[in-house]
Amino acid sequence: MQNKTLVPWFRRGDVGGIAYAVTNNIVNYLIVIATLSGVLGWPDEIVFGYVIPGMSVGLLLSGLYYAFMARRLSKKEGRSDVTALPSGVSTPAMFVMLYGVVMPLSYAVEDPQMAWSAATAACFIGGAVEFFGGIIGPWVKAHVPRAALLGTVAGIGFIWMSTQGLFDIYRDPLIGIPVMFVAVVGIFGGYLFPKKIPPLIVALVGGVIYAACLGRVQPDFTGIGFYIPNPVGVIENMIDGFAIVTPYLSVVIPVEVYNFIETMDNVEAANAAGDNYNVREAQFADGICTMISALCGGVVPNTVWLGHASLKKTEAGCGYSLISGIVLGAAGIFGLFTFLNSIVPPAVCAITYLWCATVMVAQAFKDTNPKHYAAVGIAMVPPVADFLYTQITGSVGLANIWTEVIADGTAAYGPETTQALIDAGVMWNGVPAVKAGAIVTGIILGTIIAFIIDKRLDKVAVTALIGCVASAVGLIHSAQLGFYPTSPFTIAYLIMAVLAYILHLGRKSWFQGPDDYDYV
């Protein structure tokens, strides 16, 4: 006889949860495939033989574990209305890893095999950072202004994701514009079709059918097979990848800091909805699943998703997490994503780019104290340098004439090339310096502005010292890690720290700021 106090393995509300988890993760898969295969030209044996199965192993394990956590919580609290945590690929972190780490790596080494090796190493390091986030996460969350973290991620979303999404939609307007309309009336208008079917689902599924009717779809079944993850082979390659990925730690570490804070926030949201999950356990689980995914060939991290409260309202239990994990795991291992990739046009995938990026920007302001909006805006700027750098070097074919890393660690072209760019009207001065460690720079700038608004110049001084140290070791403003104590960036941050503390000392006498000051 079934124990009535335990959440059942499956109930009607799990159907909606399965649609939510599977559909959104499939779109993430297709984005990864489109980037690695379409943009970077990685061979199918790497993308479908290692990356996709590796991702699938991570999602399988997280789906199973969160179902287990739900059953355990149900038993502990003696109630059957527990909803499992939603898990999947972290969309913001996925884009940052793809465009901030994997893409530059691919262009730098010009060897897909080596680029993939380094990307798996980056993913493994990211999983370790996420794991240890369970230990230091509460401290980071308490001391780093939310505006700085969310603003930096919003900048990445806006400059990389929303632009790519909108451009892909207008590249194929006959498909993209109608599909975009159906999606956004649900996403931003809250409309629902009968039976509470979300317009986003209708847009994605209907978009594929619509594209097929227009003759834009050519189903390809040739990639379906059996792709067994081979950790031994991956580890052999990953060892070489660790050396290559070292200069990119200034991107990997910050994005995983964001990722474990995202996990923390989403688990806390689940707690607020009535399911009292352990935040640190979820962070540990995400970190372990990400590391295992990397060991099987994956290159993007896992996280706890948004949406727990909505899933709870639809009475989803633990079955959706269990079944979604199994479905996604099987789809990757049996090569079904090769078929899915052949039937989903880029303009349909682009809806998710645009939607996620827009929500990231909106959330950065919504979840931030209004007085810190300036900090959000400034934190959004450094990722633009990363975008400009990639676009400029790619468009004029300069990737192969990189000449030197100058004494302060900044990567630079030769004087003639640099002057030619400037003479052509290109916004280039300062771009390489801001591009290097853009995420950390965004967090530092956003934090400084937030503390200035809060009238805490003492904390500004501490933040500037952190910037000084980060610059001295090459974590920011540098093409590679090293020791640059005489870098102008290192010295400049030190000067800022001294000035901020001196001004702080005069806060009660000769340097006062009104508490009610409005800078708008």
ZAPA-17651 format. One line per field, with one value per residue (C-alpha): residue number from 1; residue in three letters; x, y, z. Coordinates in Angstrom, 2 decimals, padded with zeros to 5 digits. Example, Ala and Ser with C-alpha at 12.3 -4.5 7.8 and 13.67 -1.06 7.14 Angstrom:
! residues 2
seq = c(1,2)
type = c(ALA,SER)
u = c(012.30,013.67)
v = c(-004.50,-001.06)
w = c(007.80,007.14)
This chain:
! residues 520
seq = c(1,2,3,4,5,6,7,8,9,10,11,12,13,14,15,16,17,18,19,20,21,22,23,24,25,26,27,28,29,30,31,32,33,34,35,36,37,38,39,40,41,42,43,44,45,46,47,48,49,50,51,52,53,54,55,56,57,58,59,60,61,62,63,64,65,66,67,68,69,70,71,72,73,74,75,76,77,78,79,80,81,82,83,84,85,86,87,88,89,90,91,92,93,94,95,96,97,98,99,100,101,102,103,104,105,106,107,108,109,110,111,112,113,114,115,116,117,118,119,120,121,122,123,124,125,126,127,128,129,130,131,132,133,134,135,136,137,138,139,140,141,142,143,144,145,146,147,148,149,150,151,152,153,154,155,156,157,158,159,160,161,162,163,164,165,166,167,168,169,170,171,172,173,174,175,176,177,178,179,180,181,182,183,184,185,186,187,188,189,190,191,192,193,194,195,196,197,198,199,200,201,202,203,204,205,206,207,208,209,210,211,212,213,214,215,216,217,218,219,220,221,222,223,224,225,226,227,228,229,230,231,232,233,234,235,236,237,238,239,240,241,242,243,244,245,246,247,248,249,250,251,252,253,254,255,256,257,258,259,260,261,262,263,264,265,266,267,268,269,270,271,272,273,274,275,276,277,278,279,280,281,282,283,284,285,286,287,288,289,290,291,292,293,294,295,296,297,298,299,300,301,302,303,304,305,306,307,308,309,310,311,312,313,314,315,316,317,318,319,320,321,322,323,324,325,326,327,328,329,330,331,332,333,334,335,336,337,338,339,340,341,342,343,344,345,346,347,348,349,350,351,352,353,354,355,356,357,358,359,360,361,362,363,364,365,366,367,368,369,370,371,372,373,374,375,376,377,378,379,380,381,382,383,384,385,386,387,388,389,390,391,392,393,394,395,396,397,398,399,400,401,402,403,404,405,406,407,408,409,410,411,412,413,414,415,416,417,418,419,420,421,422,423,424,425,426,427,428,429,430,431,432,433,434,435,436,437,438,439,440,441,442,443,444,445,446,447,448,449,450,451,452,453,454,455,456,457,458,459,460,461,462,463,464,465,466,467,468,469,470,471,472,473,474,475,476,477,478,479,480,481,482,483,484,485,486,487,488,489,490,491,492,493,494,495,496,497,498,499,500,501,502,503,504,505,506,507,508,509,510,511,512,513,514,515,516,517,518,519,520)
type = c(MET,GLN,ASN,LYS,THR,LEU,VAL,PRO,TRP,PHE,ARG,ARG,GLY,ASP,VAL,GLY,GLY,ILE,ALA,TYR,ALA,VAL,THR,ASN,ASN,ILE,VAL,ASN,TYR,LEU,ILE,VAL,ILE,ALA,THR,LEU,SER,GLY,VAL,LEU,GLY,TRP,PRO,ASP,GLU,ILE,VAL,PHE,GLY,TYR,VAL,ILE,PRO,GLY,MET,SER,VAL,GLY,LEU,LEU,LEU,SER,GLY,LEU,TYR,TYR,ALA,PHE,MET,ALA,ARG,ARG,LEU,SER,LYS,LYS,GLU,GLY,ARG,SER,ASP,VAL,THR,ALA,LEU,PRO,SER,GLY,VAL,SER,THR,PRO,ALA,MET,PHE,VAL,MET,LEU,TYR,GLY,VAL,VAL,MET,PRO,LEU,SER,TYR,ALA,VAL,GLU,ASP,PRO,GLN,MET,ALA,TRP,SER,ALA,ALA,THR,ALA,ALA,CYS,PHE,ILE,GLY,GLY,ALA,VAL,GLU,PHE,PHE,GLY,GLY,ILE,ILE,GLY,PRO,TRP,VAL,LYS,ALA,HIS,VAL,PRO,ARG,ALA,ALA,LEU,LEU,GLY,THR,VAL,ALA,GLY,ILE,GLY,PHE,ILE,TRP,MET,SER,THR,GLN,GLY,LEU,PHE,ASP,ILE,TYR,ARG,ASP,PRO,LEU,ILE,GLY,ILE,PRO,VAL,MET,PHE,VAL,ALA,VAL,VAL,GLY,ILE,PHE,GLY,GLY,TYR,LEU,PHE,PRO,LYS,LYS,ILE,PRO,PRO,LEU,ILE,VAL,ALA,LEU,VAL,GLY,GLY,VAL,ILE,TYR,ALA,ALA,CYS,LEU,GLY,ARG,VAL,GLN,PRO,ASP,PHE,THR,GLY,ILE,GLY,PHE,TYR,ILE,PRO,ASN,PRO,VAL,GLY,VAL,ILE,GLU,ASN,MET,ILE,ASP,GLY,PHE,ALA,ILE,VAL,THR,PRO,TYR,LEU,SER,VAL,VAL,ILE,PRO,VAL,GLU,VAL,TYR,ASN,PHE,ILE,GLU,THR,MET,ASP,ASN,VAL,GLU,ALA,ALA,ASN,ALA,ALA,GLY,ASP,ASN,TYR,ASN,VAL,ARG,GLU,ALA,GLN,PHE,ALA,ASP,GLY,ILE,CYS,THR,MET,ILE,SER,ALA,LEU,CYS,GLY,GLY,VAL,VAL,PRO,ASN,THR,VAL,TRP,LEU,GLY,HIS,ALA,SER,LEU,LYS,LYS,THR,GLU,ALA,GLY,CYS,GLY,TYR,SER,LEU,ILE,SER,GLY,ILE,VAL,LEU,GLY,ALA,ALA,GLY,ILE,PHE,GLY,LEU,PHE,THR,PHE,LEU,ASN,SER,ILE,VAL,PRO,PRO,ALA,VAL,CYS,ALA,ILE,THR,TYR,LEU,TRP,CYS,ALA,THR,VAL,MET,VAL,ALA,GLN,ALA,PHE,LYS,ASP,THR,ASN,PRO,LYS,HIS,TYR,ALA,ALA,VAL,GLY,ILE,ALA,MET,VAL,PRO,PRO,VAL,ALA,ASP,PHE,LEU,TYR,THR,GLN,ILE,THR,GLY,SER,VAL,GLY,LEU,ALA,ASN,ILE,TRP,THR,GLU,VAL,ILE,ALA,ASP,GLY,THR,ALA,ALA,TYR,GLY,PRO,GLU,THR,THR,GLN,ALA,LEU,ILE,ASP,ALA,GLY,VAL,MET,TRP,ASN,GLY,VAL,PRO,ALA,VAL,LYS,ALA,GLY,ALA,ILE,VAL,THR,GLY,ILE,ILE,LEU,GLY,THR,ILE,ILE,ALA,PHE,ILE,ILE,ASP,LYS,ARG,LEU,ASP,LYS,VAL,ALA,VAL,THR,ALA,LEU,ILE,GLY,CYS,VAL,ALA,SER,ALA,VAL,GLY,LEU,ILE,HIS,SER,ALA,GLN,LEU,GLY,PHE,TYR,PRO,THR,SER,PRO,PHE,THR,ILE,ALA,TYR,LEU,ILE,MET,ALA,VAL,LEU,ALA,TYR,ILE,LEU,HIS,LEU,GLY,ARG,LYS,SER,TRP,PHE,GLN,GLY,PRO,ASP,ASP,TYR,ASP,TYR,VAL)
u = c(000.00,001.34,002.46,000.13,002.63,005.23,005.21,004.26,006.71,004.35,001.23,-000.71,001.11,004.40,003.32,003.75,007.04,008.36,007.37,009.10,012.36,012.68,011.67,013.89,016.87,016.44,016.68,019.91,021.25,020.43,022.19,025.32,025.21,024.65,027.59,030.06,029.14,027.81,029.90,033.15,033.08,033.82,033.51,030.49,032.62,033.45,030.07,027.80,030.31,031.48,029.94,026.26,026.58,028.60,025.89,023.30,025.09,025.14,021.43,020.55,022.36,020.92,017.39,017.73,019.31,016.73,013.96,015.69,015.94,012.21,011.31,013.61,012.13,008.64,009.47,011.19,008.29,005.51,003.75,003.08,002.94,006.73,008.01,011.48,013.97,014.06,017.51,019.21,021.90,022.43,021.48,023.42,026.46,026.15,026.36,029.30,031.16,030.43,031.23,033.64,035.72,035.07,034.95,038.18,039.87,038.87,040.15,043.39,044.43,042.83,042.41,038.91,040.36,042.58,039.83,037.45,040.08,040.52,036.75,036.23,038.99,037.22,033.93,035.56,037.19,033.82,032.17,034.81,034.18,030.46,031.04,033.11,030.48,028.48,031.10,031.81,028.55,026.78,029.79,029.93,026.21,026.43,029.36,029.05,026.22,023.52,023.63,027.25,026.60,023.32,024.50,027.54,025.51,022.85,025.57,026.65,023.05,022.34,025.46,025.88,022.50,019.90,021.85,022.42,018.80,017.28,019.65,018.84,015.13,015.46,017.81,014.83,011.85,009.21,009.78,011.36,008.92,005.64,007.23,008.67,005.22,003.56,006.32,006.41,002.64,003.08,006.48,005.79,001.99,001.17,-001.34,-002.12,-003.76,-006.53,-005.43,-002.88,-000.51,002.25,002.62,006.39,005.84,003.42,005.95,008.80,006.83,004.64,007.69,009.21,005.96,005.59,009.18,008.53,005.47,007.67,010.17,012.91,013.34,015.40,015.26,018.56,018.57,022.16,023.54,021.26,023.31,024.83,027.37,028.85,030.64,034.32,035.75,039.17,039.60,038.22,040.58,043.59,042.66,041.56,045.02,046.45,043.49,044.28,047.44,045.61,042.66,044.70,044.52,040.73,040.26,039.35,036.19,035.55,035.76,033.44,030.78,030.75,030.53,027.42,026.24,026.45,024.72,022.01,021.63,021.52,018.84,016.68,016.85,015.96,012.99,011.95,012.22,009.99,007.45,007.28,009.90,012.78,015.73,019.29,020.98,024.50,023.51,022.05,025.25,027.38,025.14,025.37,029.15,029.54,027.16,029.06,032.42,031.10,029.62,033.06,034.74,032.34,033.03,030.57,031.52,028.65,027.58,024.47,022.37,019.06,016.62,014.05,010.41,010.00,007.04,005.23,005.87,004.50,001.31,000.79,001.25,004.39,006.10,009.30,008.34,008.98,012.59,013.13,011.58,013.15,016.59,016.09,014.69,017.51,020.14,018.82,018.45,022.11,023.44,021.39,022.20,018.66,019.88,021.39,017.85,016.42,019.16,018.22,014.55,014.77,015.65,018.03,015.24,013.22,016.15,016.76,013.55,015.24,018.32,016.17,013.86,016.60,018.68,015.74,014.71,018.32,018.42,014.97,015.80,018.99,016.87,013.83,015.84,018.06,017.41,016.35,019.08,021.65,020.42,023.52,025.69,023.76,024.24,027.99,028.49,026.86,029.54,032.74,031.18,030.73,034.53,034.58,031.99,033.78,037.11,035.73,033.82,036.67,039.41,037.18,035.93,039.34,041.21,043.60,043.54,046.75,048.82,048.70,052.18,052.90,051.94,053.43,055.12,051.97,050.31,047.95,047.58,048.30,048.72,051.75,051.74,050.98,047.93,046.63,047.03,045.36,042.30,042.13,042.62,039.72,037.44,037.27,036.57,039.71,041.63,041.09,039.12,041.82,042.42,038.73,038.10,040.59,038.71,035.61,033.32,035.52,035.97,032.20,031.70,034.40,033.03,029.44,030.48,032.37,029.39,026.97,029.18,029.55,025.76,025.57,028.07,030.55,033.84,035.68,034.21,035.13,038.75,038.63,037.09,039.76,042.44,040.86,041.05,044.70,045.51,043.44,045.31,048.70,048.19,046.69,043.13,041.90,043.31,045.83,046.14,047.47,047.98,051.31,052.78,052.46,053.12,054.07,051.11,049.38,046.12,047.61,048.92,045.69,043.55,045.97,045.68,041.89,041.97,044.09,041.91,038.72,039.97,041.21,037.82,036.15,038.08,036.62,033.02,032.01,033.80,035.18,033.77,030.08,027.44,023.72,021.89,018.90,020.91,019.22,021.61,018.85)
v = c(000.00,003.43,005.73,008.75,011.04,010.51,012.46,009.90,008.94,010.40,012.53,014.58,017.83,016.23,016.41,020.19,019.89,017.44,019.82,022.70,020.87,018.88,021.63,024.32,022.01,020.82,024.42,024.78,021.65,023.07,026.34,024.43,022.39,025.46,027.26,024.39,022.86,025.82,028.76,027.09,024.14,021.45,017.95,015.78,013.16,015.75,017.50,014.46,011.89,013.70,017.11,016.14,012.78,014.55,017.17,014.41,012.52,015.67,016.33,012.68,012.70,016.03,014.97,011.73,013.40,016.16,013.58,011.75,014.98,015.56,012.07,012.48,015.88,014.44,011.63,013.97,016.44,013.89,015.58,014.65,018.12,018.44,019.60,018.62,021.36,022.15,021.58,021.92,023.72,027.25,029.37,032.54,030.51,028.46,031.56,032.95,029.65,029.33,032.91,033.93,030.75,028.16,030.56,032.46,029.14,027.79,030.85,030.85,027.20,026.62,022.95,021.69,018.75,020.97,023.56,020.86,019.51,022.98,023.53,020.32,021.48,024.84,023.09,020.85,023.85,025.59,022.62,022.73,026.46,025.77,023.00,025.23,027.89,025.85,026.88,030.50,031.32,032.91,035.19,036.29,036.94,038.98,041.16,041.64,043.98,042.23,045.06,044.19,040.48,040.81,043.83,042.03,038.99,041.27,042.92,039.53,038.63,041.90,042.16,038.47,036.77,039.40,040.67,037.16,036.24,039.29,039.11,035.41,036.19,038.91,036.79,034.55,036.88,034.64,032.14,034.28,037.19,035.19,032.68,035.52,037.11,033.92,033.40,036.92,037.23,034.46,035.39,039.08,039.23,036.19,034.81,031.09,028.80,026.38,023.79,026.39,025.61,028.28,030.19,029.61,025.87,026.50,028.82,026.31,023.24,025.16,026.90,023.56,022.44,025.80,025.60,022.07,023.31,025.95,023.27,024.60,021.35,018.39,015.62,013.81,010.43,009.52,010.62,008.41,005.71,004.79,007.20,005.76,008.42,007.55,009.31,007.70,009.23,012.57,012.72,012.04,015.07,017.18,016.98,018.84,021.20,022.48,024.19,025.83,027.11,028.86,032.33,032.02,031.52,035.20,034.28,030.77,031.64,034.68,032.97,030.05,032.47,033.81,030.25,029.11,032.30,031.57,028.12,029.66,032.18,029.61,027.15,029.96,030.75,027.09,027.43,030.50,028.48,025.94,023.28,023.54,022.23,022.56,025.28,023.96,020.42,021.70,023.66,020.61,018.52,021.03,021.18,017.40,016.91,019.58,017.94,014.50,016.04,017.49,014.14,012.68,015.45,018.21,021.88,023.76,023.78,022.57,024.67,024.81,026.64,029.33,028.29,026.19,028.25,027.87,024.13,023.87,025.68,023.13,020.35,018.89,016.42,014.45,012.43,015.26,015.57,011.82,011.39,014.56,013.41,010.00,011.45,013.98,011.41,008.89,011.50,012.46,008.93,007.66,010.62,011.96,015.55,015.12,014.62,017.49,019.80,019.04,019.99,023.16,026.29,028.86,031.46,029.24,028.70,032.44,033.02,031.57,033.75,036.88,035.80,034.78,037.89,040.24,038.56,038.75,042.51,043.05,040.88,042.83,045.92,044.20,042.35,045.33,048.24,051.16,053.38,050.92,051.12,053.12,050.25,047.82,050.06,050.44,046.74,045.96,047.82,045.66,042.67,045.01,045.13,041.34,041.55,044.39,042.62,039.40,041.18,043.48,040.87,038.41,040.83,042.17,038.89,040.06,036.90,035.64,038.82,039.02,040.16,040.61,040.72,043.96,044.44,045.20,042.00,043.64,041.84,044.13,044.26,045.95,049.76,049.83,047.60,049.45,052.81,051.50,050.48,053.87,055.76,053.78,055.10,051.85,052.15,050.29,052.22,050.43,047.56,044.84,045.93,045.84,042.67,040.73,039.71,041.65,039.83,040.56,044.16,044.55,043.16,045.47,048.59,047.77,047.13,050.42,052.40,050.63,051.37,055.01,055.30,053.71,056.28,053.51,054.80,052.51,049.56,051.28,051.31,047.57,046.86,048.95,046.96,043.78,045.30,046.13,042.53,041.10,043.31,042.49,038.75,039.16,038.20,041.41,043.71,041.07,038.55,035.93,035.22,036.42,039.02,042.64,044.85,047.85,047.61,051.00,049.24,047.87,051.28,053.03,050.78,051.32,055.09,054.77,052.74,055.38,058.24,056.46,055.82,059.40,060.71,058.23,059.69,063.12,061.92,063.65,066.94,068.18,065.61,064.93,063.40,063.80,060.54,061.66,062.55,061.49,061.23,060.96)
w = c(000.00,-001.00,001.78,001.50,003.20,000.45,-002.79,-005.48,-008.17,-010.74,-010.73,-013.26,-012.50,-013.56,-017.21,-017.26,-015.42,-018.00,-020.83,-019.04,-018.29,-021.52,-023.95,-022.47,-022.14,-025.73,-026.90,-024.91,-026.58,-029.99,-029.14,-028.08,-031.29,-033.47,-031.85,-031.86,-035.22,-037.15,-035.91,-034.83,-037.22,-034.66,-036.18,-035.39,-033.63,-030.94,-030.74,-030.92,-029.72,-026.58,-025.82,-026.13,-024.28,-021.58,-021.12,-021.02,-018.26,-016.13,-016.67,-016.04,-012.70,-011.58,-012.52,-010.56,-007.55,-007.25,-007.47,-004.61,-002.61,-003.09,-001.84,001.14,002.02,001.65,004.07,006.52,006.70,006.28,003.37,-000.24,-001.82,-002.29,-005.70,-006.91,-007.73,-011.46,-012.90,-016.22,-018.17,-016.85,-019.88,-018.91,-017.88,-021.07,-023.24,-021.30,-021.54,-025.26,-026.24,-023.50,-023.24,-025.95,-028.89,-028.02,-027.31,-030.70,-032.51,-030.50,-030.87,-034.30,-033.44,-032.47,-030.57,-028.42,-028.00,-026.79,-024.38,-022.89,-022.77,-020.75,-018.38,-018.03,-017.32,-014.70,-013.01,-013.12,-011.43,-008.69,-008.20,-008.03,-005.48,-003.23,-003.70,-001.22,001.34,000.38,-001.39,001.58,002.17,-001.48,-001.52,001.68,000.59,-003.19,-004.20,-006.19,-008.74,-009.61,-010.15,-012.02,-014.01,-015.37,-016.40,-017.91,-020.00,-021.32,-022.12,-023.87,-026.01,-026.91,-026.66,-027.56,-030.56,-031.92,-031.26,-032.95,-035.91,-036.47,-036.36,-038.99,-041.06,-041.77,-041.24,-042.79,-039.98,-037.29,-036.97,-036.72,-034.33,-032.22,-031.95,-030.72,-028.15,-026.73,-026.20,-023.65,-022.28,-021.74,-021.92,-019.81,-022.31,-022.34,-024.85,-023.74,-021.17,-019.95,-022.80,-022.88,-026.18,-025.98,-026.36,-029.21,-030.85,-030.64,-031.71,-034.14,-035.55,-036.52,-038.16,-039.92,-041.20,-042.45,-044.36,-046.01,-047.01,-044.71,-042.76,-043.93,-041.31,-040.84,-039.11,-039.91,-036.54,-034.47,-032.79,-029.46,-027.97,-024.79,-022.70,-022.37,-019.28,-019.76,-023.19,-022.01,-019.02,-021.24,-023.35,-020.38,-018.79,-021.79,-021.70,-018.21,-019.46,-022.35,-020.33,-017.63,-019.25,-019.36,-015.63,-015.36,-017.29,-015.92,-012.22,-012.26,-014.35,-011.93,-009.01,-010.71,-011.32,-007.70,-006.59,-009.17,-007.63,-004.16,-005.13,-006.87,-003.96,-001.59,-003.85,-003.52,000.26,000.11,-001.89,000.93,000.08,002.54,000.55,001.79,-000.27,000.16,-000.77,-004.03,-004.74,-004.00,-006.29,-009.13,-008.81,-008.78,-011.74,-013.70,-012.98,-013.99,-017.14,-017.96,-017.37,-019.97,-022.50,-021.57,-021.72,-019.98,-016.30,-014.50,-012.17,-010.32,-012.55,-011.93,-011.89,-008.77,-007.54,-010.88,-010.94,-007.42,-008.45,-011.21,-008.60,-010.12,-007.80,-008.20,-011.28,-013.71,-012.53,-012.71,-016.17,-017.62,-016.51,-018.09,-021.34,-021.74,-020.78,-023.30,-026.06,-025.76,-025.46,-028.43,-030.67,-031.01,-030.94,-034.40,-035.66,-033.60,-034.82,-038.42,-037.99,-035.87,-037.88,-036.31,-036.30,-033.94,-031.56,-031.66,-029.71,-026.64,-027.12,-027.22,-024.41,-021.97,-022.63,-022.20,-018.95,-017.68,-018.28,-016.78,-013.75,-013.12,-012.50,-010.96,-008.29,-007.46,-005.14,-007.41,-005.99,-007.38,-010.98,-011.93,-010.66,-012.86,-015.89,-015.39,-014.65,-018.02,-020.01,-019.76,-021.59,-024.55,-024.88,-025.20,-027.98,-029.80,-029.58,-031.08,-033.84,-034.84,-034.87,-036.66,-039.31,-040.34,-040.01,-037.31,-035.22,-036.83,-036.43,-032.68,-031.85,-028.20,-024.58,-023.38,-020.02,-018.05,-019.30,-021.77,-025.06,-028.00,-031.73,-033.17,-033.27,-037.01,-036.69,-033.67,-035.40,-038.56,-036.53,-034.81,-038.09,-039.57,-036.83,-034.88,-031.15,-030.10,-027.44,-024.14,-025.66,-025.23,-021.62,-020.66,-022.66,-020.55,-017.40,-018.44,-016.00,-012.99,-014.13,-014.39,-010.89,-009.47,-011.17,-010.22,-006.63,-006.42,-007.72,-005.37,-002.35,-003.41,-003.57,-000.11,001.21,002.12,000.76,003.14,001.22,-002.04,-000.80,-000.07,-003.49,-005.21,-003.35,-004.66,-008.15,-007.50,-006.55,-009.42,-011.87,-010.35,-010.89,-014.36,-013.48,-015.12,-017.82,-018.82,-021.63,-019.25,-015.58,-014.22,-011.88,-012.97,-009.90,-012.04,-014.40,-014.74,-013.86,-010.64,-009.65,-010.64,-008.45,-005.57,-005.98,-006.02,-002.81,-001.03,-002.26,-001.25,002.27,002.72,001.60,003.94,006.86,006.08,005.89,009.15,008.57,005.25,002.75,003.35,001.11,001.81,002.46,000.40,-002.71,-005.98,-008.91,-011.54)
